Amino acid sequence: MTTPHRFSPDACLTWNLRLLALWMLAMGLLLAWSPRALQIGLFAVAVLTIALHWIGQRHFPWPRYPVALPIAVFIGYACLTALWSVNRPDASGQLVQLLLVFGVTLPFFAALLAPPAGALRWVAKAVLIGLALAIGLFLVELFLDQPVYRLSRGMDFAQTIGANAINRPAAICALLVWPLAYGVWRSGWRRPALALPVLFAVAVAFSSSQSAAAGMLVGLLFWPLAALSLRGARRLLRLVVAIAFLAMPFLAQALHAAGLADMPWLPFSMGHRVLIWDHVAGLALQRPVFGWGLEASRALSDFTTVPEGTLRGVIELLPLHPHNVPLQVWLELGGVGALLALAMAWVLLRAIGRLDRAAQIFAYPLFACGLFMSGTAYGAWQTWWMSGFLTAAAAFLILWRGGADEG
Protein backbone atom coordinates (compact mmCIF):
# COMPACT_ATOMS: atom_id res chain seq x y z
CA MET A 1 0.00 0.00 0.00
CA THR A 2 1.48 3.33 -1.04
CA THR A 3 1.05 6.58 0.85
CA PRO A 4 -0.04 9.74 -1.01
CA HIS A 5 2.76 12.00 -2.14
CA ARG A 6 3.08 15.05 0.10
CA PHE A 7 2.51 17.30 -2.93
CA SER A 8 -0.39 15.31 -4.37
CA PRO A 9 -3.69 17.16 -5.04
CA ASP A 10 -5.36 15.53 -2.02
CA ALA A 11 -2.45 16.33 0.30
CA CYS A 12 -2.29 19.95 -0.85
CA LEU A 13 -6.05 20.31 -0.43
CA THR A 14 -5.83 18.93 3.11
CA TRP A 15 -3.07 21.36 4.04
CA ASN A 16 -5.01 24.21 2.44
CA LEU A 17 -8.10 23.44 4.50
CA ARG A 18 -6.03 23.23 7.67
CA LEU A 19 -4.43 26.54 6.83
CA LEU A 20 -7.80 28.23 6.31
CA ALA A 21 -9.11 26.89 9.60
CA LEU A 22 -5.98 28.02 11.47
CA TRP A 23 -6.20 31.47 9.87
CA MET A 24 -9.77 32.05 10.99
CA LEU A 25 -9.02 30.87 14.53
CA ALA A 26 -5.94 33.12 14.74
CA MET A 27 -7.96 36.04 13.38
CA GLY A 28 -10.52 35.51 16.14
CA LEU A 29 -7.82 35.63 18.80
CA LEU A 30 -6.00 38.68 17.43
CA LEU A 31 -8.71 40.98 16.11
CA ALA A 32 -9.93 42.49 19.38
CA TRP A 33 -6.55 43.97 20.31
CA SER A 34 -4.75 44.22 16.98
CA PRO A 35 -7.04 44.81 13.97
CA ARG A 36 -3.99 45.60 11.84
CA ALA A 37 -3.05 41.92 12.17
CA LEU A 38 -5.92 41.24 9.76
CA GLN A 39 -3.99 42.58 6.79
CA ILE A 40 -0.87 40.56 7.65
CA GLY A 41 -2.87 37.38 8.25
CA LEU A 42 -4.94 37.82 5.09
CA PHE A 43 -1.86 38.38 2.94
CA ALA A 44 -0.03 35.38 4.44
CA VAL A 45 -2.94 32.95 4.13
CA ALA A 46 -3.69 34.16 0.60
CA VAL A 47 -0.11 33.58 -0.59
CA LEU A 48 0.09 30.13 1.02
CA THR A 49 -3.34 29.10 -0.25
CA ILE A 50 -2.46 30.13 -3.79
CA ALA A 51 0.87 28.29 -3.61
CA LEU A 52 -0.73 25.07 -2.30
CA HIS A 53 -3.45 25.24 -4.94
CA TRP A 54 -0.88 25.80 -7.67
CA ILE A 55 1.28 22.91 -6.49
CA GLY A 56 -1.61 20.52 -5.96
CA GLN A 57 -3.71 21.35 -9.02
CA ARG A 58 -0.80 22.17 -11.33
CA HIS A 59 -2.35 25.47 -12.39
CA PHE A 60 -2.65 28.99 -11.01
CA PRO A 61 -6.07 29.94 -9.54
CA TRP A 62 -6.91 32.66 -12.05
CA PRO A 63 -9.83 34.78 -10.76
CA ARG A 64 -12.54 34.07 -13.32
CA TYR A 65 -15.55 34.71 -11.06
CA PRO A 66 -17.81 37.65 -12.15
CA VAL A 67 -16.79 40.15 -9.45
CA ALA A 68 -13.06 39.80 -10.15
CA LEU A 69 -12.99 41.77 -13.41
CA PRO A 70 -14.67 45.00 -12.17
CA ILE A 71 -12.54 44.93 -9.02
CA ALA A 72 -9.36 44.46 -11.08
CA VAL A 73 -10.35 47.27 -13.48
CA PHE A 74 -11.16 49.65 -10.61
CA ILE A 75 -7.93 48.91 -8.73
CA GLY A 76 -5.93 49.07 -11.97
CA TYR A 77 -7.37 52.50 -12.77
CA ALA A 78 -6.73 53.70 -9.21
CA CYS A 79 -3.09 52.68 -9.60
CA LEU A 80 -2.92 54.41 -12.98
CA THR A 81 -3.96 57.73 -11.42
CA ALA A 82 -0.71 57.69 -9.45
CA LEU A 83 0.86 58.99 -12.68
CA TRP A 84 -0.89 62.38 -12.32
CA SER A 85 -1.30 62.45 -8.55
CA VAL A 86 -0.45 65.72 -6.80
CA ASN A 87 0.97 63.53 -4.03
CA ARG A 88 3.41 61.31 -5.93
CA PRO A 89 5.41 59.96 -2.91
CA ASP A 90 2.35 58.66 -1.03
CA ALA A 91 0.69 57.55 -4.27
CA SER A 92 3.64 55.32 -5.12
CA GLY A 93 3.51 53.60 -1.75
CA GLN A 94 -0.27 53.17 -1.92
CA LEU A 95 0.01 51.74 -5.43
CA VAL A 96 2.30 49.00 -4.12
CA GLN A 97 -0.11 48.24 -1.24
CA LEU A 98 -3.11 47.98 -3.56
CA LEU A 99 -1.26 45.66 -5.91
CA LEU A 100 -0.13 43.50 -3.00
CA VAL A 101 -3.57 43.30 -1.39
CA PHE A 102 -5.65 42.65 -4.48
CA GLY A 103 -2.92 40.87 -6.42
CA VAL A 104 -3.16 38.03 -3.91
CA THR A 105 -6.77 38.23 -2.69
CA LEU A 106 -8.38 37.98 -6.13
CA PRO A 107 -6.71 34.59 -6.89
CA PHE A 108 -7.19 33.66 -3.21
CA PHE A 109 -10.96 33.84 -3.65
CA ALA A 110 -10.64 31.77 -6.82
CA ALA A 111 -8.80 29.13 -4.75
CA LEU A 112 -11.60 29.24 -2.15
CA LEU A 113 -14.12 28.46 -4.87
CA ALA A 114 -12.13 25.47 -6.15
CA PRO A 115 -12.54 22.73 -3.45
CA PRO A 116 -15.72 20.65 -3.33
CA ALA A 117 -18.32 22.24 -1.07
CA GLY A 118 -18.35 19.21 1.21
CA ALA A 119 -14.62 19.53 1.86
CA LEU A 120 -15.18 22.95 3.42
CA ARG A 121 -17.73 21.73 5.96
CA TRP A 122 -15.32 21.32 8.86
CA VAL A 123 -13.49 24.51 7.85
CA ALA A 124 -16.83 26.30 8.15
CA LYS A 125 -16.99 25.14 11.77
CA ALA A 126 -13.56 26.64 12.40
CA VAL A 127 -14.77 29.87 10.79
CA LEU A 128 -17.72 29.95 13.19
CA ILE A 129 -15.42 29.46 16.16
CA GLY A 130 -13.03 32.14 14.88
CA LEU A 131 -15.83 34.66 14.34
CA ALA A 132 -17.31 33.91 17.76
CA LEU A 133 -13.88 34.40 19.35
CA ALA A 134 -13.45 37.73 17.56
CA ILE A 135 -16.83 39.06 18.69
CA GLY A 136 -16.51 37.61 22.21
CA LEU A 137 -13.02 38.99 22.84
CA PHE A 138 -14.07 42.37 21.48
CA LEU A 139 -16.90 42.49 24.01
CA VAL A 140 -14.42 41.61 26.79
CA GLU A 141 -12.19 44.45 25.65
CA LEU A 142 -15.13 46.83 25.39
CA PHE A 143 -16.66 46.24 28.81
CA LEU A 144 -13.52 45.49 30.87
CA ASP A 145 -11.42 48.47 29.67
CA GLN A 146 -9.32 46.53 27.14
CA PRO A 147 -7.36 44.17 29.40
CA VAL A 148 -5.84 42.15 26.52
CA TYR A 149 -4.72 45.30 24.71
CA ARG A 150 -3.11 46.61 27.90
CA LEU A 151 -1.45 43.30 28.76
CA SER A 152 -0.02 42.86 25.26
CA ARG A 153 1.52 46.33 25.38
CA GLY A 154 2.64 46.44 29.01
CA MET A 155 0.12 49.14 29.97
CA ASP A 156 -1.61 49.48 33.31
CA PHE A 157 -5.22 50.52 33.84
CA ALA A 158 -4.26 54.06 34.84
CA GLN A 159 -3.07 54.82 31.31
CA THR A 160 -5.46 56.27 28.75
CA ILE A 161 -5.87 54.43 25.45
CA GLY A 162 -6.66 56.24 22.20
CA ALA A 163 -10.15 55.78 20.78
CA ASN A 164 -8.90 53.99 17.64
CA ALA A 165 -7.81 51.03 19.77
CA ILE A 166 -11.48 50.13 20.32
CA ASN A 167 -13.09 51.90 17.34
CA ARG A 168 -11.26 49.88 14.70
CA PRO A 169 -12.11 46.43 16.09
CA ALA A 170 -15.66 47.69 16.66
CA ALA A 171 -15.96 48.55 12.96
CA ILE A 172 -14.48 45.22 11.84
CA CYS A 173 -16.72 43.26 14.22
CA ALA A 174 -19.72 45.17 12.84
CA LEU A 175 -18.87 43.49 9.53
CA LEU A 176 -18.03 40.06 10.94
CA VAL A 177 -21.17 39.69 13.07
CA TRP A 178 -23.24 39.19 9.90
CA PRO A 179 -21.37 36.12 8.57
CA LEU A 180 -21.33 34.81 12.15
CA ALA A 181 -25.11 35.15 12.37
CA TYR A 182 -25.46 33.51 8.95
CA GLY A 183 -23.28 30.58 10.00
CA VAL A 184 -25.29 30.13 13.21
CA TRP A 185 -28.49 30.18 11.13
CA ARG A 186 -27.14 27.55 8.76
CA SER A 187 -26.24 25.40 11.76
CA GLY A 188 -29.93 25.30 12.72
CA TRP A 189 -29.82 27.77 15.63
CA ARG A 190 -32.34 30.24 14.23
CA ARG A 191 -33.18 32.27 17.32
CA PRO A 192 -29.54 32.86 18.37
CA ALA A 193 -28.79 33.84 14.78
CA LEU A 194 -31.53 36.47 14.84
CA ALA A 195 -30.44 37.73 18.25
CA LEU A 196 -26.71 38.07 17.49
CA PRO A 197 -26.75 41.26 15.36
CA VAL A 198 -29.29 42.89 17.66
CA LEU A 199 -27.30 42.14 20.82
CA PHE A 200 -24.05 43.24 19.19
CA ALA A 201 -25.67 46.50 18.06
CA VAL A 202 -26.76 47.19 21.65
CA ALA A 203 -23.27 46.40 22.95
CA VAL A 204 -21.41 48.50 20.39
CA ALA A 205 -23.66 51.44 21.23
CA PHE A 206 -21.71 51.62 24.53
CA SER A 207 -18.43 52.02 22.64
CA SER A 208 -16.90 55.25 21.36
CA SER A 209 -17.34 54.10 17.76
CA GLN A 210 -20.29 56.10 16.46
CA SER A 211 -19.70 54.72 12.96
CA ALA A 212 -19.95 51.08 14.09
CA ALA A 213 -23.08 51.79 16.14
CA ALA A 214 -24.74 53.67 13.29
CA GLY A 215 -23.61 51.06 10.75
CA MET A 216 -25.19 48.30 12.82
CA LEU A 217 -28.40 50.33 13.07
CA VAL A 218 -28.50 50.71 9.28
CA GLY A 219 -27.90 46.97 8.88
CA LEU A 220 -30.66 46.13 11.35
CA LEU A 221 -33.12 48.46 9.61
CA PHE A 222 -32.26 46.88 6.27
CA TRP A 223 -32.52 43.33 7.58
CA PRO A 224 -36.34 42.97 7.66
CA LEU A 225 -36.56 44.46 4.18
CA ALA A 226 -34.21 41.77 2.90
CA ALA A 227 -36.29 39.12 4.65
CA LEU A 228 -39.50 40.44 3.07
CA SER A 229 -38.18 40.97 -0.45
CA LEU A 230 -34.73 40.02 -1.70
CA ARG A 231 -35.36 41.74 -5.01
CA GLY A 232 -36.53 44.89 -3.26
CA ALA A 233 -33.47 44.90 -1.02
CA ARG A 234 -31.13 44.48 -3.98
CA ARG A 235 -32.84 47.22 -5.99
CA LEU A 236 -32.76 49.65 -3.05
CA LEU A 237 -29.07 49.01 -2.49
CA ARG A 238 -28.36 49.52 -6.18
CA LEU A 239 -30.19 52.85 -6.00
CA VAL A 240 -28.33 53.94 -2.85
CA VAL A 241 -24.97 53.01 -4.35
CA ALA A 242 -25.83 54.87 -7.58
CA ILE A 243 -26.74 58.00 -5.63
CA ALA A 244 -23.60 57.69 -3.51
CA PHE A 245 -21.16 57.37 -6.40
CA LEU A 246 -22.90 59.63 -8.93
CA ALA A 247 -24.24 62.47 -6.80
CA MET A 248 -22.12 62.63 -3.63
CA PRO A 249 -20.28 65.89 -4.46
CA PHE A 250 -23.61 67.65 -5.04
CA LEU A 251 -25.20 66.08 -1.96
CA ALA A 252 -22.23 67.20 0.14
CA GLN A 253 -22.63 70.78 -1.02
CA ALA A 254 -26.39 70.64 -0.42
CA LEU A 255 -25.88 69.42 3.17
CA HIS A 256 -23.54 72.32 3.86
CA ALA A 257 -25.83 74.85 2.17
CA ALA A 258 -28.70 73.64 4.37
CA GLY A 259 -26.66 74.56 7.47
CA LEU A 260 -26.35 70.99 8.71
CA ALA A 261 -22.81 71.56 10.00
CA ASP A 262 -24.05 73.94 12.67
CA MET A 263 -27.08 72.02 13.90
CA PRO A 264 -26.82 71.87 17.73
CA TRP A 265 -28.24 68.34 17.92
CA LEU A 266 -25.55 66.94 15.61
CA PRO A 267 -22.39 65.50 17.22
CA PHE A 268 -19.28 67.63 16.67
CA SER A 269 -17.63 64.92 14.57
CA MET A 270 -20.54 64.78 12.14
CA GLY A 271 -20.77 68.56 11.88
CA HIS A 272 -17.06 68.58 11.14
CA ARG A 273 -17.59 65.98 8.43
CA VAL A 274 -20.15 68.21 6.72
CA LEU A 275 -17.49 70.94 6.45
CA ILE A 276 -14.93 68.39 5.20
CA TRP A 277 -17.33 66.99 2.61
CA ASP A 278 -18.25 70.44 1.28
CA HIS A 279 -14.56 71.33 0.90
CA VAL A 280 -13.76 68.02 -0.79
CA ALA A 281 -16.76 68.33 -3.13
CA GLY A 282 -15.50 71.71 -4.32
CA LEU A 283 -12.06 70.26 -5.01
CA ALA A 284 -13.50 67.20 -6.76
CA LEU A 285 -15.58 69.34 -9.11
CA GLN A 286 -12.45 71.24 -10.13
CA ARG A 287 -11.14 68.03 -11.73
CA PRO A 288 -14.34 66.07 -12.34
CA VAL A 289 -13.12 63.57 -14.97
CA PHE A 290 -9.83 62.00 -13.84
CA GLY A 291 -9.46 63.51 -10.36
CA TRP A 292 -6.38 64.70 -8.51
CA GLY A 293 -4.76 61.27 -8.45
CA LEU A 294 -4.24 58.49 -5.93
CA GLU A 295 -3.63 59.65 -2.33
CA ALA A 296 -4.22 63.30 -3.28
CA SER A 297 -6.33 63.67 -0.12
CA ARG A 298 -3.18 63.76 2.01
CA ALA A 299 -1.81 66.73 0.06
CA LEU A 300 -4.96 68.85 -0.23
CA SER A 301 -5.64 69.63 3.42
CA ASP A 302 -6.68 73.14 4.36
CA PHE A 303 -7.96 75.04 7.38
CA THR A 304 -10.79 77.49 7.97
CA THR A 305 -11.84 79.66 10.89
CA VAL A 306 -15.46 79.38 12.00
CA PRO A 307 -16.27 82.52 14.04
CA GLU A 308 -19.33 81.21 15.88
CA GLY A 309 -21.62 78.25 16.37
CA THR A 310 -21.03 74.64 17.35
CA LEU A 311 -17.85 74.36 15.27
CA ARG A 312 -16.34 77.73 16.11
CA GLY A 313 -12.55 77.92 16.00
CA VAL A 314 -9.89 76.74 13.56
CA ILE A 315 -11.15 73.65 11.70
CA GLU A 316 -9.12 71.31 9.50
CA LEU A 317 -10.97 70.75 6.24
CA LEU A 318 -9.29 67.56 5.04
CA PRO A 319 -7.54 65.43 7.69
CA LEU A 320 -5.76 62.67 5.71
CA HIS A 321 -8.96 61.49 3.97
CA PRO A 322 -12.54 62.78 3.57
CA HIS A 323 -14.17 60.15 5.84
CA ASN A 324 -16.39 59.31 2.90
CA VAL A 325 -15.32 56.73 0.32
CA PRO A 326 -17.52 57.94 -2.58
CA LEU A 327 -16.19 61.48 -2.10
CA GLN A 328 -12.61 60.22 -1.87
CA VAL A 329 -13.11 58.31 -5.11
CA TRP A 330 -14.44 61.48 -6.78
CA LEU A 331 -11.58 63.58 -5.41
CA GLU A 332 -8.75 61.23 -6.32
CA LEU A 333 -10.08 59.20 -9.26
CA GLY A 334 -12.69 61.57 -10.69
CA GLY A 335 -15.95 60.68 -12.37
CA VAL A 336 -14.26 57.82 -14.23
CA GLY A 337 -13.33 56.21 -10.89
CA ALA A 338 -16.85 56.81 -9.55
CA LEU A 339 -18.39 55.00 -12.52
CA LEU A 340 -15.98 52.08 -12.15
CA ALA A 341 -16.72 51.88 -8.41
CA LEU A 342 -20.44 51.89 -9.15
CA ALA A 343 -20.03 49.08 -11.69
CA MET A 344 -18.02 47.08 -9.16
CA ALA A 345 -20.70 47.50 -6.48
CA TRP A 346 -23.51 46.56 -8.85
CA VAL A 347 -21.73 43.41 -10.01
CA LEU A 348 -21.15 42.47 -6.36
CA LEU A 349 -24.85 42.93 -5.60
CA ARG A 350 -25.69 40.80 -8.63
CA ALA A 351 -23.34 38.09 -7.32
CA ILE A 352 -25.03 38.20 -3.91
CA GLY A 353 -28.35 37.75 -5.70
CA ARG A 354 -27.15 34.35 -6.95
CA LEU A 355 -26.70 32.98 -3.43
CA ASP A 356 -29.39 31.01 -1.64
CA ARG A 357 -32.14 32.91 0.19
CA ALA A 358 -30.63 32.58 3.68
CA ALA A 359 -27.25 33.85 2.50
CA GLN A 360 -28.83 36.88 0.81
CA ILE A 361 -30.84 37.78 3.90
CA PHE A 362 -27.59 38.17 5.87
CA ALA A 363 -25.40 39.46 3.02
CA TYR A 364 -27.51 42.51 2.16
CA PRO A 365 -27.43 43.95 5.72
CA LEU A 366 -23.67 43.32 5.74
CA PHE A 367 -23.38 45.30 2.51
CA ALA A 368 -25.56 48.14 3.87
CA CYS A 369 -23.65 48.26 7.18
CA GLY A 370 -20.27 48.39 5.43
CA LEU A 371 -21.46 50.97 2.91
CA PHE A 372 -22.66 53.29 5.66
CA MET A 373 -19.44 53.04 7.67
CA SER A 374 -17.39 53.61 4.51
CA GLY A 375 -19.49 56.68 3.77
CA THR A 376 -19.05 58.28 7.18
CA ALA A 377 -15.79 57.20 8.78
CA TYR A 378 -12.93 55.49 6.96
CA GLY A 379 -10.57 56.06 4.05
CA ALA A 380 -10.89 54.15 0.80
CA TRP A 381 -7.32 52.85 0.89
CA GLN A 382 -6.83 52.02 4.58
CA THR A 383 -5.38 48.53 4.37
CA TRP A 384 -6.83 47.28 7.66
CA TRP A 385 -10.30 48.42 6.54
CA MET A 386 -10.03 46.78 3.10
CA SER A 387 -8.76 43.63 4.83
CA GLY A 388 -11.80 43.68 7.11
CA PHE A 389 -14.15 43.63 4.13
CA LEU A 390 -12.15 40.90 2.42
CA THR A 391 -12.00 38.79 5.58
CA ALA A 392 -15.76 39.12 6.09
CA ALA A 393 -16.32 38.12 2.46
CA ALA A 394 -14.00 35.11 2.78
CA ALA A 395 -15.73 33.98 5.98
CA PHE A 396 -19.12 34.35 4.31
CA LEU A 397 -17.96 32.41 1.26
CA ILE A 398 -16.58 29.53 3.33
CA LEU A 399 -19.74 29.34 5.44
CA TRP A 400 -21.92 29.40 2.32
CA ARG A 401 -19.96 26.70 0.51
CA GLY A 402 -19.38 24.66 3.68
CA GLY A 403 -23.12 24.49 4.31
CA ALA A 404 -24.15 24.13 0.69
CA ASP A 405 -25.29 20.52 1.10
CA GLU A 406 -27.28 21.19 4.24
CA GLY A 407 -30.99 21.84 4.35
N, C-alpha and C positions, 0 to 999 in steps of 0.2 A: 504494500500500500504506500503510495507516494503522498507526501505532504505538499500543499499548494505553495508555489513559489512566492516569496515575500513581496514581489512586485507584480503578482498576478492581478487581474481585474477585481476578483473577489477580495483579495487581501487589501488592495488599495481602497476599495469601497468601505471595508470594515474600519480601516484606520481613519478614513474621512469621516465616517459617522461618529467614531469616538472623539475625533477632534472637534466636531460641531457641538457635541454634548458637553465636552470640557469647556469650550469657549462660552457657551451660554451659562454654565454654572459659575465660571470665573467672573463673567460680566455681572451676575447677580451679587456676587460678594464685593466687587470693587465699585460699582456704580454710585452707591450712596455717599462715599467719601472721596471719590476721584472720578468724576464724569469724563475727564480728559482721557482716562484709560480706555474708554470706548473706542477712540480712533486708533489707538495702538493695537488693541485686541482685534478690531475689525480688519485692519490691514494685515496683521499676522495670520489670522485664520483664513482670510481670502487668498493670500499667497500660497499657503500650505494646501488649501483645498484645491486650488487650481493645479498645483504641481502634482498632487496625488491623482487627480482626475486625468491629467495629461499622461502620467506614467501608466496608470491602470488601463485607460481606454485607448491609449496610443493616438490621441488627438486633443487639440486644444479646445476648451469649452467656449467656442465663439458665441457671443450673446445675440442669438437670433430671435429672442422673444420680442413681442410688439413694442414694449416700452423702451427697449434698449436704444433704438435708432433716434427717437426724439431727444432722449437724454444725451446721447453722444453728440448730436448736432448742437444742442444748446450749450453743452460744456465746451465743445470745440470752438463755437463762436465766441463764448466768453473768453477763452484763452487767446483767440485772435485779436480781441480788442486791446490786449496788452500792448500791441504794436503802436496804438495811438493814445495810450493812457497818459494822463497828466501826472501820473504817479508811477513812473517806470520801475523804480527799485522795488516797491511793494508788489506791483503787478507781476514782476518776474517771479518773485517768491510764491505768490498765490497761484500762478500758472502751474508751477511745479506741484503744489499741493493738490490742485484739482486733477491734474493728470495722474498723480499717485492714487488718490482716493477712487476716482471713477475708472481709472485704467485697470484696477484690480477688482472693484466691486461689480462691474458689469459682467465680466466672465465668471465671477464668483456666484452670481445669481443663476447664470446658465448652468453651473455645476450643481447648484441646489436643485434644479429642475430635472437633472439627469437620472438620479437613482429611482428605482421603483418606489411607489408611494408606501408600500408596506414596509420597506426597509427603514423608512424614517419614523416608524411608529414609536420605537423606544427613544429615539432622539427627541421626538415631540414631548415625551415625558420629562426629559432633562430640560427642555426649553421651559416647560411649565414650572419646574422647580427653580430654575434660574430667574425667571420673571418674578416668581413669588418672593425669592430672596431679595431681589432688587427693591421691590415695593416694601417688603417688611423691614429691611434694614434702613430704608429711607425714613420710614415712620419712626423707627427708633431714634435716628439722628434728629428728626424734626422735634419730637416731644421730649427728648432727654438731653437737649442742648449739645448735640453732635459729639457724643463720646468717642466714637470710632475715629472721626476726623481729628479730634484733639489727641487721642492716643497715638495715631499714626504720625503725627507731626510734633510730638513732645510738648503739647500745649496743656496748660491747666485750665480749670473752669473760670478763673478770674480774667482770662484774656478774651478780648472781643474778636469775633470772627466776622469777616466781610460777608455781605449778603449773598454774593455769588456762590459761596460755598454751599448754601442750601438751595438757592434759586435755580442753579443749573441742574442738579439732580431732580429737583421738583419738576422742571420742564420736561426732562427726559422721561421721568416716571409717568407724567401725564400722557406721553405717547405709548409707553409700554403697558399701561394698565388695560388698554383695549385688546391687544393680542392675548394678554393674560386672561381677561374675561371671556374671550372667544374660546381659548383652550379649555377653560373650566366648563363652558357650555358644551363643547364637543365631548367632554368626558362624562356628560350626563348630569352634572350638578347645575341645574338651571337657575335655581334661586340664588345660590352664591354668585353665579356669573352675573346676574342682574344687579346684585347688591354691590359688587366690587367697585365699579366706576362711581357709583353714588357715594359710597363710604370714602373712597379716595378723594373725591371732590370736596367732601366735608372736611377731611383732614388737611388737605392742601390749602384750604381757606385760612387755616391758622398759621400758615407760613408767610414769609415776606414776599413770596413770588406772586405778584398780582397777575402776571401773564399766565402762569400755570393754573391759577384758580379760575380766571376768566376763560381760558381755553377749555378747561374741564366743563364749565357751565355751558359753553357753546356746544361741546360734544354731547352733553346730556340733553340739551334742548333739541338737537338734531336726531338723537337716537330714536325717539318714538316715531318721527317722520319716516326714518328708514324702515322701521318695523311695519308701518302702515303701507308704505309704497316705495319699493326700491327704485322704480323708474322716476318717481317724483323726487326722491332724494338725489339721485344722480343728476337730474335736470337742474335742480336748484343749485347744486354745487357747481355745475358747469356755468350757470349764470353768474354766480358769485365770483368764480375765478375769472370769467370774462370781464366783469366790471372791475375787478381788482387789477388786472394786467393791462386793460385798455384805457381805463378812465381814472386811475389813481392820482396822477398829477392834478387833474381838474377837481377831483374830490377833495384833495388836500387843500387846495386853494379855497374851495368853497367852505370847508370847515373853519379855516382861519377867518375868512370874510364874515362868517356868521358869529364871530366872537367866542368860539368854543374854548379857545385857550385861556380865557379869563373867567370862565364860569366858576363860581365859588364852590360848587358841589363836586367839581372834578378834581381828582388827586393831582398833586403838583406834577408828578411824572407824566401823566397823560396830557396835561396842559402844555408841558414842555414839548412833548412829542408833536402837538399841533403846530407849534412854532417851527420845530425841525422840519416837519413834513412840508409846510408852506415854503420854507427856504429851499428845500431840496426840489420841490416841484418847479420853482422858478428856474433853478439851474438846469433841471432835466429838459425843460422846454426851450432852453437856449441851444441845445444840441439834441433835437428830438429823434433823429434817425439812427445814428450810430453811437450816441452817448459820449461820455468823457473818458471811457476806457476802464478796464478792470482795476479795482481798488482805488478809483478816483476819489471815493468818499473820504479817505484818510487825508487827502490833500486839499479838500475844498471846505474845510471848517471855517467858520466865521463867528463873530460875536455881535450881540446887539444889546442895547440898554433899554429896559422896559421901565418907564418912570413911575408907574403906579399899577395897582391891581395885585392879583394873586402871584404873578410871576415877576414882580418888580425886582430890579437889579440887573446885573450883567448876566446874560444868558448865552450859553454856547449853542450855536445853531446847527452844528453837525459834528457830534462827538463820535468819531471813528466810523460809524455807519448810521443810516437813517432810522433804525429800529422799525423798518418796514420793508420787507423783501420786494414787493412789487415796485415800490419807489426806488429802491436801490438798483433794481434791474433797469428801470427807466433811466436813472442817472448815469449808470456806468455802461450799459449795453444799448441804450436807446430803444426806440420803438421796435427795431428789428429783434432785439433781445426779448422784449415784452411779448411779441408774437410767438417767438420760439418757446418761451416759457409757458404761454397759454396752450400751445399745441402739445407740449409735454404733459401738462396737467390733464388735458382732455383725453389724451391717449391712456394715461394712468387710470382715469375714471372709467374709461371703456374697459380696461383690463379688469378692474374691480367688478364691473358688471358681468363678467364671465365666470365669477366664482359662484359657489353655491349660496343659497339664500342666507344661511346662518353667517357665513363669512362676510357677506355684504352688509348685513345688519351691524356688524362690529367695525367693518372697515370704513364705512362712510363717516361715522362719528370720529374715528381716528383721523381721517383726512380733514374734517372740519376743525377739530381741535388743533392739529398741527398748522393748518392754514391761518387760524386766528393768531396763534402765538408768533408765527413768522411775520404776520402783518402788524404786530404791535411791540415786539421785543427784540428780536435777534437779527444778526447780520446774515446775509445770504451765503457768505463764504466761510463762516465760522466752522472749523473742521469738526469740533465736538458736536455741534448742532446737526450738521449733515450726517455725521456718524450715528447720531441718535435716530434720525429718520430711517437710515439704512438698516440699523439693527432692529428697529421695530418691524420693518418690512420683511427682513430675513426671518425673524421669529414668527411672524404671521404666516409666511410662506411654508415654513417647516410644520407649523401646527395644522395648516390647511392640508398639506400633502400627507402628513403623518396620520391624519384622521380621515383620509379620503375614502377608506373602505368601511368606515363605521356608519351606523345609521343616524 
